[in-house]
Amino acid sequence: MKELNWPAMTMGFTVADEKLLRGLMVGEQVSFDLKGSGAAPVITGIRPAK
């Protein structure tokens, strides 16, 4: 994540509401919104990448 100066990696995130994951497929590229700071931000919005 360029904005956080994080290198490329695979990382699991907590989702604020599991309903956000409905309709997404494994491996699909997405854009998402994170809330919080430090090592445990939470995904608050997610959508297919354009």
VOTIPA-528592 format. One record per residue: x, y, z of N, C-alpha, C, CB in turn. Coordinates in nm, 2 decimals. Glycine has a CB too. Layout:
// residues N
    n.c1    n.c2    n.c3   ca.c1   ca.c2   ca.c3    c.c1    c.c2    c.c3   cb.c1   cb.c2   cb.c3
       X       Y       Z       X       Y       Z       X       Y       Z       X       Y       Z
...
END
This chain:
// residues 50
    n.c1    n.c2    n.c3   ca.c1   ca.c2   ca.c3    c.c1    c.c2    c.c3   cb.c1   cb.c2   cb.c3
    0.08   -0.12    0.00    0.00    0.00    0.00    0.09    0.12    0.00   -0.10    0.00    0.12
    0.09    0.19   -0.11    0.17    0.30   -0.13    0.15    0.41   -0.02    0.15    0.36   -0.27
    0.02    0.44    0.01   -0.01    0.54    0.11    0.04    0.52    0.25   -0.16    0.56    0.12
    0.06    0.39    0.28    0.11    0.35    0.41    0.26    0.31    0.41    0.03    0.24    0.47
    0.32    0.32    0.29    0.46    0.28    0.27    0.48    0.13    0.31    0.55    0.37    0.36
    0.38    0.05    0.28    0.39   -0.09    0.30    0.44   -0.16    0.17    0.26   -0.15    0.34
    0.53   -0.25    0.17    0.58   -0.32    0.05    0.47   -0.42    0.01    0.71   -0.40    0.08
    0.48   -0.48   -0.11    0.39   -0.58   -0.16    0.39   -0.70   -0.06    0.42   -0.63   -0.30
    0.27   -0.75   -0.02    0.26   -0.86    0.07    0.12   -0.92    0.07    0.30   -0.82    0.21
    0.10   -1.03    0.12   -0.03   -1.09    0.15   -0.06   -1.07    0.29   -0.04   -1.24    0.11
   -0.18   -1.01    0.32   -0.21   -0.98    0.46   -0.36   -1.00    0.48   -0.17   -0.84    0.50
   -0.40   -1.05    0.59   -0.55   -1.06    0.62   -0.59   -0.94    0.70   -0.57   -1.19    0.71
   -0.71   -0.90    0.67   -0.78   -0.78    0.74   -0.91   -0.83    0.80   -0.79   -0.66    0.64
   -0.95   -0.76    0.90   -1.08   -0.78    0.96   -1.18   -0.69    0.88   -1.09   -0.74    1.11
   -1.30   -0.74    0.85   -1.40   -0.67    0.78   -1.51   -0.62    0.88   -1.47   -0.76    0.67
   -1.54   -0.50    0.87   -1.64   -0.44    0.96   -1.77   -0.51    0.96   -1.66   -0.29    0.93
   -1.82   -0.55    0.84   -1.94   -0.62    0.82   -1.92   -0.73    0.71   -2.06   -0.52    0.79
   -1.95   -0.85    0.74   -1.92   -0.96    0.65   -2.01   -0.94    0.52   -1.95   -1.09    0.71
   -2.12   -0.87    0.53   -2.20   -0.84    0.41   -2.12   -0.77    0.30   -2.32   -0.75    0.45
   -2.02   -0.71    0.34   -1.93   -0.64    0.24   -1.87   -0.74    0.14   -1.82   -0.56    0.31
   -1.85   -0.86    0.18   -1.79   -0.97    0.10   -1.88   -1.04    0.01   -1.72   -1.07    0.19
   -2.01   -1.02    0.02   -2.10   -1.08   -0.07   -2.08   -1.05   -0.21   -2.25   -1.05   -0.03
   -2.08   -1.15   -0.30   -2.06   -1.13   -0.44   -1.92   -1.12   -0.49   -2.14   -1.01   -0.48
   -1.82   -1.12   -0.40   -1.68   -1.11   -0.44   -1.63   -1.26   -0.46   -1.60   -1.04   -0.33
   -1.54   -1.27   -0.55   -1.48   -1.40   -0.58   -1.33   -1.40   -0.54   -1.49   -1.43   -0.74
   -1.29   -1.52   -0.50   -1.15   -1.54   -0.46   -1.06   -1.50   -0.58   -1.12   -1.69   -0.42
   -0.96   -1.42   -0.55   -0.87   -1.37   -0.66   -0.91   -1.25   -0.73   -0.85   -1.48   -0.75
   -1.03   -1.20   -0.71   -1.08   -1.08   -0.77   -1.01   -0.96   -0.72   -1.23   -1.07   -0.75
   -0.97   -0.87   -0.81   -0.91   -0.75   -0.77   -1.01   -0.65   -0.72   -0.83   -0.68   -0.88
   -0.98   -0.59   -0.60   -1.08   -0.50   -0.54   -1.01   -0.37   -0.50   -1.14   -0.57   -0.42
   -1.09   -0.27   -0.47   -1.05   -0.15   -0.41   -1.12   -0.15   -0.27   -1.09   -0.02   -0.49
   -1.06   -0.10   -0.17   -1.12   -0.10   -0.04   -1.09    0.02    0.05   -1.09   -0.23    0.03
   -1.17    0.04    0.15   -1.15    0.15    0.24   -1.11    0.09    0.38   -1.27    0.24    0.26
   -1.01    0.15    0.44   -0.96    0.10    0.57   -0.98    0.21    0.67   -0.81    0.06    0.57
   -1.02    0.17    0.80   -1.03    0.26    0.91   -0.94    0.21    1.02   -1.18    0.27    0.95
   -0.88    0.30    1.08   -0.79    0.26    1.19   -0.64    0.28    1.15   -0.81    0.12    1.24
   -0.56    0.26    1.25   -0.42    0.27    1.22   -0.34    0.16    1.29   -0.36    0.41    1.27
   -0.21    0.15    1.27   -0.13    0.05    1.33   -0.14   -0.08    1.25   -0.17    0.03    1.47
   -0.12   -0.19    1.32   -0.12   -0.32    1.26   -0.25   -0.39    1.23   -0.03   -0.41    1.34
   -0.36   -0.32    1.28   -0.49   -0.39    1.26   -0.61   -0.30    1.21   -0.54   -0.45    1.40
   -0.59   -0.24    1.09   -0.70   -0.16    1.04   -0.81   -0.25    1.00   -0.65   -0.07    0.92
   -0.93   -0.19    0.99   -1.05   -0.27    0.95   -1.11   -0.22    0.82   -1.16   -0.25    1.06
   -1.14   -0.32    0.73   -1.21   -0.28    0.60   -1.35   -0.23    0.63   -1.20   -0.40    0.50
   -1.38   -0.11    0.58   -1.51   -0.05    0.60   -1.59   -0.04    0.47   -1.50    0.08    0.67
   -1.52   -0.06    0.36   -1.59   -0.06    0.23   -1.50   -0.14    0.13   -1.60    0.09    0.18
   -1.57   -0.21    0.04   -1.50   -0.29   -0.06   -1.58   -0.30   -0.19   -1.47   -0.43   -0.01
   -1.51   -0.29   -0.30   -1.58   -0.30   -0.43   -1.49   -0.35   -0.54   -1.64   -0.16   -0.47
   -1.54   -0.41   -0.65   -1.45   -0.46   -0.75   -1.36   -0.34   -0.81   -1.53   -0.52   -0.87
   -1.24   -0.37   -0.84   -1.15   -0.27   -0.89   -1.19   -0.23   -1.04   -1.00   -0.32   -0.89
   -1.17   -0.11   -1.07   -1.20   -0.07   -1.21   -1.08   -0.07   -1.30   -1.26    0.07   -1.21
END
